[in-house]
Amino acid sequence: MNAQEIVRSIEAEYLKPASDLPTIYVGDTVRVGVRIQEGGKERVQPYEGTVIAMRNGGISETITVRRTFQGVGVERVFLLNSPRVAEIKIVRRGKVRRAKLYYLRDRVGKATRIKERFDRAK
Amino acid sequence: MSLGILGTKLGMTQIFDDAGRSIAVTVVQAGPCKVTQIKTNETDGYCAVQLGYGDVKEKNLSRPERGHLAKSGSEPLRHLKEYRLAEVGDLTLGQSIGASIFEDGQFVDVAGTSIGRGFAGYQKRHNFRRGPMGHGSKNHRLPGSTGAGTTPGRVYPGKRMAGHMGDAQVTVRKLTVVRVDAERNLLLIKGAVPGKAGTLLNIVPAKRVGRAKA
């Protein structure tokens, strides 16, 4: 085994099985279940928003999810393989023409809508 | 005064701990090293063991090197390194030493050769600030003054200037061993270690610096 293969084999132990993660595309609306520790108790808090960016890279794969909460834009970056991300549900598939939807940051209200597409399974 | 090990940096990745936190780790191939020489008070006046590490073709070793390795009956080894010990203990010539000399959670010092950056300027080498890029300024990446004038009439030694940077031995102290894979002789060390992947590393249990807490 060469160096790269050894590093990959260590990462493989921490990767989630492929069945746990749905296929996510930029533009999708997702609901992410985040594990939260509160006073010794653990619960799953949902966070819903639009995927505006994805970063591939094996164990360090992330999605950036944006939502507007009480008029304030909130973006959270989720490490997909992290145990803190309990589950990810696709709420809606979006049709976009960019890999990064950073232009949504400059828009408010109706202008942030993304057209839905129906050719991808949820 | 404790036994370390030689190894190779394989690369970096991240893993998750029990609490779900991600930890950046460096994967290090630690050993297996062969004990090639044992020095004792009787033979050398001090106690130490010499470890050998790394494959090499026999033809690339000199005859004296081959002869030295033949004494411990080890295959051709590229790197040799001596570790001072308080006492040799039960180490024997030709014995194989692996990553299992470390344990999870232990602190280690890791020494290696840093990435060479060639002839580097003031900003990169010494973190000088640059001059303004506009408003008629022609002082972009220059050092500024290097000292006073006629008195002393020279630049003081040690004045930080441009020059060769990197490719020097660097030791990073008190890194945590996150995981030991004794089977494959791998160490997962929290944080970064000097050099690129493939660089030779010397890993020793952390040296305690400073006075012990009373």
Boltz contact constraints between the chains, C-beta under 6 A:
constraints:
  - contact:
      token1: [A, 3]
      token2: [B, 10]
      max_distance: 6.0
  - contact:
      token1: [A, 3]
      token2: [B, 11]
      max_distance: 6.0
  - contact:
      token1: [A, 3]
      token2: [B, 197]
      max_distance: 6.0
  - contact:
      token1: [A, 6]
      token2: [B, 10]
      max_distance: 6.0
  - contact:
      token1: [A, 7]
      token2: [B, 10]
      max_distance: 6.0
  - contact:
      token1: [A, 7]
      token2: [B, 11]
      max_distance: 6.0
  - contact:
      token1: [A, 7]
      token2: [B, 13]
      max_distance: 6.0
  - contact:
      token1: [A, 7]
      token2: [B, 27]
      max_distance: 6.0
  - contact:
      token1: [A, 11]
      token2: [B, 13]
      max_distance: 6.0
  - contact:
      token1: [A, 14]
      token2: [B, 15]
      max_distance: 6.0
  - contact:
      token1: [A, 14]
      token2: [B, 16]
      max_distance: 6.0
  - contact:
      token1: [A, 59]
      token2: [B, 14]
      max_distance: 6.0
  - contact:
      token1: [A, 60]
      token2: [B, 14]
      max_distance: 6.0
  - contact:
      token1: [A, 83]
      token2: [B, 16]
      max_distance: 6.0
  - contact:
      token1: [A, 83]
      token2: [B, 20]
      max_distance: 6.0
  - contact:
      token1: [A, 84]
      token2: [B, 20]
      max_distance: 6.0
